[in-house]
C-alpha cells in the first residue's frame, strides 16, 4: 500500500483531531482541560510511533480495531456511552429551554472520570486513523470536511456559546473543501463556494445563537428540528393504529421534539389520541368489531356530549351562584405526521371535520396541520364536582353500552386484586361511595406500593404487564399507573378505559401559545359520566381535578412528578416559546437581521477570495516547475479573456513545459512568474466592470 505523504499531510490529521477535541472540551468540559491535553499527547505519540516504525498499513489496522471496539462497547457496555452523554447535558441545560434526562449509571465520580478518559482516548485514536486514511490514502478531502461538520453539530446544538476554537475548526473545514479544486475548471471553486454558502445558511438557521436569528426564523428552526427528531423517533417503531402494545413500555428517553403547538387559554389540557377498551395479552385494543356494528350509535355526537339542551347541564348553568359559562377556542397545529387526530375534552363545537373510529379515536388528514375546536370553560367541571356524587344510573343507549362493556374484567385480574387485598368492591357499593372516594383510595394504594420512574426496565418474556408491575417490579410511569387504575376502577364497578395523548399545564404556556413536546406524552384514565361524557382522571400524581379531596389522605412521599420530571435548569420565560402570530413576537434590541446576514455573507465571500488567491500563488510557486509554469499560463489566459495581452515568451514557456522532454529550469520558472506579475499590472488599465470581474470573480490582483 503506497501512501503519499509530505510534512503537511502528515500533520493535518493531528491538527484536525487536536482542534476538534480541544473545542469539544471547552464546550462540554467532560474531563479536566489538563487531562484532555495529556490524553491527546499520549494518543498522538502512540499513533506517530506506530506509523513511523511499523507497517504502512497501520492506519487501516487501527481504524478497523477501533470500529470493532466501539461496536463491542455499544452492545455490551452501553453505560460507558451513557456517561459521556450525561457529560453533555450540563452544557445543554444552560442554553436550552428543553428538558434533558440523564441515563442512570452505577459509576462513582472517580470511576466516571476514568471511563470518560478512556472513551475519549478511543474516539481520538479512531478519528486520527480515520482522517489519516481519508486524507493520505484515499485523498477524500471533501468527505473529510463533511465528517468534520458532522462532528461539530453537537457543539452547535441548542445555541451553545462557542469558544474561540470554532475559528480554527472553521478554517480547517474551509481548507478541506477548497484544497482539491482543479485549475482546469476556472469556475468550479466559485460554484462550489456558492453551494457551500447555501448549505451554511441552512445550518446557521438551526445553529446560530438566538440573538443572531431573525425573530420569525425561531419558529422555522423549531419546526425543522421537530420534523427531523420526530422521524428519528418513528424509525423502526411500527405501531398499530388500533392498539397499544404494553411490551414496548420499557425505559423512556426524550429528545425534546415538538409534536404540537396549542393556542388557547393557559390552563391544564388533556389532549386525547387513543382510547383502549379491552386489556388482553399485554395490549389495550378496541372491543370486537361486531359489538360496535350491532349498535346504532352516533359517535361524533358522543364527542359533543355537553349538549346545552341536556337537563343536567341546564341545571348546573341555572344555579344562582353561577355565572354563564362561555366557550373557549383552542387551535392545535399538529406536526406528528400521525393520522390519529388530537381531541381536547368538553367539546361544544368542532370547526373541522371529525372521522371517528367508533368511540376510540378519530382519523385526520395528515396534510391538514391545523385544527380548531370550541371547548366549554373548565369551570363547568369544577361546579359539577362541588358536591360529592354517586355515579348515576345511565339509561341512555350509549350509557348502557358503556356500562355493559367498560366494566368488564377478566377473572385473572379480579383474582389478582383479591390477592393484593384491595378493599372488597362490596364495601364501596354498600357505602355508596363516590367516584372521588374510590379514585382517592386507588391513588393512595398505587403511591404506597409502587415508585415512579422513567426506567422501569423491559417486561420479562411471558410476564403479564399488570401483574409484574403490582407484584414484582413495583416501578413504572404513566402507562403503568393508567393501566392499573383503569382495571381497578372496573373492579369497583366504574366504567373506565385506558387513554393515551398529551398533557400540558398553564406553566407550559408563553402567552396563549404552548409547544407540546415528546415528554408531554401521557397516559391517563377516562370514566364515563352521563352529563360530562368521558372525563379524564389522573393517577400518576394528584391532579387538580381531585387533589382537594385527596390531600389529607395522601402519603407525604407521593411522587409529585409527571412523565416529564422537572430538571434544575434556568429557563428564560421570554425565550421558551415563540408564537406563530408575528404580532405576538417581542422585538429584540439587536441589529436588524438583514444587516447581520449581509455582514456574514460578505465576510465569508472575501475569506474565500483570499483563500483562492493564496491557492493560486501556491500552484504557481509549487516545487514541480512544469506544473508551476502551466498554472501561471492558465491564469494569464483568464486575463486574456478580459482584454489583456499575453506575452509571446509566456506561450513558448508553457509549450515547453507541456511538450518538451528537457523540462523547465528554475530560471525559466522565475521568468514565467515575472511575466505573470507583469501581466497583472495591466489590470488597473481595464474598465471598472472588467476589473471587478477579475478581482472579485477570479481572485486575481
Order of alpha helices (4+ residues) and beta strands (2+ residues): alpha-alpha-alpha-alpha-alpha-alpha-alpha-alpha-alpha-beta-beta-beta-beta-beta-alpha-alpha-alpha-beta-beta-beta-beta-beta-beta-alpha-alpha-alpha-alpha-alpha-beta-alpha-beta-alpha-beta-beta-beta-beta-beta-alpha-alpha-alpha-alpha-alpha-alpha-alpha
